[in-house]
Amino acid sequence: MKITNIKAVYPKYKAIPSSWRTHLWQIVVKIETDIGIVGYGYGGGGKASVEVINHHFSEILVNQNVDTVDDISKIWDQIYFESIPYGRKGIAIMAMSGIDLALWDLLGKAEKVPVYQLIGKRNKDKVRSYATGTDPNWYAEMGFTAHKFPHRWYSDQDYDSAILQSKIAREIFGPEALIMIDTYMTWNTEVTKSMSRHLKDFGIYWFEDVLTPDDLNEQSMLKESAKPTLISGGEHEFTHHGFKDILNTNALDLWQPDITWCGGITAMMKILDLANSANIPVVPHRGGEIWGLHLIVSSSCDDLAEVLPGTRDAIKDNLWIGEPNAENGFISPNNKPGFGVELNEELC
């Protein structure tokens, strides 16, 4: 099948907090073909990515053939090469991610199989999911047995807040649950070492993004002092090229690439090859979304998928119709062709 049109749009979000996400959150990519099949992808980079796709990548993609996984890989390489002057990381790769996922969706629909079947043999029936957010009582009510809460560092008083949040989470979810902390790059080396001592009785599974993604050597040196808690990260890294640096510096115990940011499935499979070479576990950032879920069930990713339920009674933008929800702490993709979801046109 031949690509006839590509268009990226920035949805009409109603439930985005004021932040960089206001104008630079997730985009929708639509790819049309000469046989009438339409593929949809989900990328990052917001309004900037929309411009990159509609005014550059579209020129490369129109009239390209997409009949095999190898065709998708060749397109990925071509787009990456053509965008090197302004790409390699960040918004250009976020835009590429949306295109790559739309191409996988196209191919799955053309072959009449779910994307996970194109990736490889399915090895997970349902995936244990963990709830990220600030409403642990609600998450426990829904059946989650794993939870990640946010914690940002501002002053020494935040040791107490980390202890309190960890204590509450452990009491709510019980001794066997997985409890993780997302620091969003606000801890430093001294804070991370101190937190390891302060929180040792709570059995924290991982500390996420304790430093910025540029501080690879420093993160590597933190791993020993944090044990048995893992030092995790990677959502702000891009492509297998970027993860080679993480591998070479031995910076992280656990990798968390975001499939809608790091280059899509095509890049993720290469990232997994790197991780497997060093026996490093991979838990995709926001992996409970349909895009990551298809990869998890047919790859060497850990049996763990992140979902973001928000808070009880909060409004949400339901952009994708048919996207699965976690039930009793587990989540699974459906068996429909492609990614098995439809776009909510009212938001686009």
SEGUMAR-383222 format. One line per 2 residues: number of its first residue (from 0); their letters; for each residue x, y, z of C-alpha. Coordinates in steps of 0.2 Angstrom, whole numbers. Layout:
N
NUM> A> X/Y/Z | ...
This chain:
348
0> MK> 0/0/0 | 6/18/-4
2> IT> 5/33/8 | -6/46/0
4> NI> -8/59/14 | -1/63/32
6> KA> -8/75/44 | -4/79/62
8> VY> -16/88/74 | -15/95/91
10> PK> -31/89/100 | -43/101/109
12> YK> -38/96/126 | -48/102/141
14> AI> -40/93/156 | -21/98/154
16> PS> -13/107/169 | -5/123/165
18> SW> 14/118/161 | 24/114/146
20> RT> 10/102/142 | -2/116/138
22> HL> 5/118/120 | 17/104/119
24> WQ> 8/89/125 | 3/73/114
26> IV> -1/75/96 | -12/64/84
28> VK> -4/58/68 | -16/52/54
30> IE> -9/42/38 | -20/38/24
32> TD> -16/26/10 | -21/22/-8
34> IG> -31/6/-2 | -42/16/10
36> IV> -33/10/26 | -30/24/39
38> GY> -17/22/53 | -16/33/68
40> GY> -2/36/80 | 2/46/96
42> GG> 17/57/97 | 24/70/108
44> GG> 30/88/105 | 14/97/104
46> KA> 11/111/92 | 29/111/87
48> SV> 29/93/82 | 13/96/71
50> EV> 23/109/61 | 38/97/59
52> IN> 27/83/52 | 15/94/41
54> HH> 29/104/34 | 43/92/32
56> FS> 40/74/36 | 25/73/25
58> EI> 35/78/10 | 46/63/14
60> LV> 32/50/17 | 20/53/3
62> NQ> 21/40/-10 | 31/28/1
64> NV> 26/10/1 | 22/2/18
66> DT> 20/-17/16 | 32/-24/29
68> VD> 40/-21/45 | 56/-18/36
70> DI> 47/-4/26 | 43/4/42
72> SK> 61/3/48 | 68/10/32
74> IW> 56/25/33 | 62/28/51
76> DQ> 80/28/45 | 76/40/31
78> IY> 66/52/42 | 80/52/56
80> FE> 93/56/43 | 83/70/35
82> SI> 80/78/52 | 98/77/59
84> PY> 101/96/56 | 87/100/69
86> GR> 83/83/77 | 92/68/85
88> KG> 83/71/101 | 68/81/108
90> IA> 54/87/97 | 59/79/80
92> IM> 60/62/88 | 44/65/97
94> AM> 36/69/80 | 44/53/73
96> SG> 36/43/86 | 19/47/81
98> ID> 23/43/63 | 31/27/67
100> LA> 16/21/78 | 4/26/64
102> LW> 14/15/52 | 13/0/63
104> DL> -6/4/65 | -8/4/46
106> LG> 2/-12/44 | -8/-21/57
108> KA> -24/-16/49 | -18/-21/32
110> EK> -13/-38/38 | -29/-39/49
112> VP> -19/-43/65 | -15/-33/81
114> VY> 1/-24/82 | 8/-35/95
116> QL> 7/-50/83 | 18/-40/71
118> IG> 31/-37/85 | 33/-55/90
120> KR> 26/-70/99 | 14/-64/113
122> NK> 22/-69/129 | 10/-61/142
124> DK> -8/-63/143 | -12/-49/155
126> VR> 0/-36/162 | 2/-31/180
128> SY> -1/-12/181 | 4/1/193
130> AT> -6/17/196 | 4/33/196
132> GT> -4/48/205 | -9/56/221
134> DP> -25/46/226 | -19/30/233
136> NW> -35/25/242 | -44/26/226
138> YA> -31/16/217 | -32/2/230
140> EM> -51/2/229 | -49/-2/210
142> GF> -37/-17/214 | -20/-10/210
144> TA> -6/-19/220 | 8/-7/214
146> HK> 8/12/215 | 20/26/211
148> FP> 18/44/219 | 26/60/214
150> HR> 39/69/226 | 48/85/222
152> WY> 62/92/232 | 61/110/238
154> SD> 69/110/255 | 74/99/270
156> QD> 56/98/275 | 53/87/260
158> YD> 62/72/269 | 47/72/281
160> SA> 35/73/266 | 43/58/258
162> IL> 43/48/273 | 24/52/276
164> QS> 19/48/258 | 29/32/259
166> KI> 21/27/275 | 4/30/269
168> AR> 7/21/253 | 14/5/262
170> EI> -1/5/274 | -14/7/260
172> FG> -7/-6/248 | 1/-18/261
174> PE> 18/-26/263 | 19/-36/246
176> AL> 14/-21/235 | 27/-12/224
178> IM> 29/6/229 | 39/18/218
180> ID> 44/37/219 | 45/49/204
182> TY> 56/63/209 | 55/72/192
184> MT> 73/77/192 | 72/87/208
186> WN> 83/77/219 | 102/78/219
188> TE> 115/66/224 | 115/71/242
190> VT> 96/71/243 | 95/54/235
192> KS> 108/46/247 | 99/53/262
194> MS> 82/48/255 | 89/30/253
196> RH> 93/30/272 | 76/39/277
198> LK> 65/27/267 | 74/10/269
200> DF> 60/3/280 | 47/6/267
202> GI> 54/-6/253 | 54/7/239
204> YW> 56/-2/222 | 63/12/213
206> FE> 68/31/213 | 64/38/196
208> DV> 73/52/188 | 83/58/203
210> LT> 94/69/192 | 93/76/174
212> PD> 96/64/160 | 113/73/157
214> DL> 119/67/174 | 123/49/168
216> NE> 139/47/178 | 132/54/194
218> QS> 117/43/193 | 129/28/190
220> ML> 138/32/206 | 121/33/216
222> KE> 116/15/212 | 126/7/225
224> SA> 121/18/239 | 102/17/234
226> KP> 102/-2/235 | 90/-12/236
228> TL> 80/2/229 | 83/4/210
230> IS> 88/20/201 | 77/21/186
232> GG> 74/33/172 | 75/36/153
234> EH> 58/44/149 | 68/60/143
236> EF> 80/50/132 | 78/47/114
238> TH> 82/33/102 | 93/18/104
240> HG> 108/31/101 | 104/40/117
242> FK> 101/23/127 | 119/18/121
244> DI> 125/32/132 | 115/26/147
246> LN> 121/8/144 | 140/13/142
248> TN> 139/23/158 | 129/10/167
250> AL> 119/24/174 | 102/16/178
252> DL> 96/0/185 | 80/0/176
254> WQ> 75/9/159 | 59/18/156
256> PD> 58/24/138 | 42/32/132
258> IT> 36/24/116 | 27/40/110
260> WC> 43/50/113 | 58/40/110
262> GG> 55/35/92 | 40/23/92
264> IT> 41/4/92 | 55/4/79
266> AM> 66/13/91 | 60/3/106
268> MK> 64/-13/99 | 82/-8/97
270> IL> 82/-1/114 | 76/-18/121
272> DL> 91/-26/112 | 103/-15/121
274> AN> 94/-18/137 | 94/-37/135
276> SA> 113/-37/131 | 116/-31/149
278> NI> 101/-39/157 | 93/-22/161
280> PV> 74/-23/165 | 63/-11/154
282> VP> 47/-4/160 | 40/9/147
284> HR> 35/26/154 | 16/26/152
286> GG> 16/8/146 | -2/5/150
288> EI> -7/16/136 | -12/6/121
290> WG> 5/10/111 | 16/3/125
292> LH> 5/-11/130 | 6/-20/113
294> LI> 25/-19/115 | 25/-26/132
296> VS> 15/-41/129 | 26/-47/114
298> SS> 43/-42/120 | 56/-44/134
300> CD> 48/-29/143 | 45/-32/162
302> DL> 27/-38/166 | 23/-20/173
304> AE> 13/-6/164 | 11/11/171
306> VL> -7/19/170 | -12/36/176
308> PG> -30/36/183 | -29/54/189
310> TR> -40/57/204 | -57/51/209
312> DA> -71/61/199 | -58/72/190
314> IK> -62/75/171 | -52/67/158
316> DN> -49/69/139 | -55/53/131
318> LW> -45/54/115 | -44/36/110
320> IG> -61/26/110 | -58/8/115
322> EP> -42/10/124 | -42/-4/138
324> NA> -43/0/156 | -35/-9/171
326> EN> -46/-21/180 | -41/-28/197
328> GF> -23/-22/194 | -21/-29/177
330> IS> -22/-23/159 | -22/-31/142
332> PN> -24/-25/124 | -39/-31/114
334> NK> -37/-42/98 | -43/-30/85
336> PG> -32/-26/70 | -19/-12/72
338> FG> -19/-4/90 | -37/-8/91
340> VE> -43/10/95 | -52/24/86
342> LN> -50/42/87 | -62/53/96
344> EE> -65/66/82 | -74/78/94
346> LC> -57/82/102 | -48/85/85
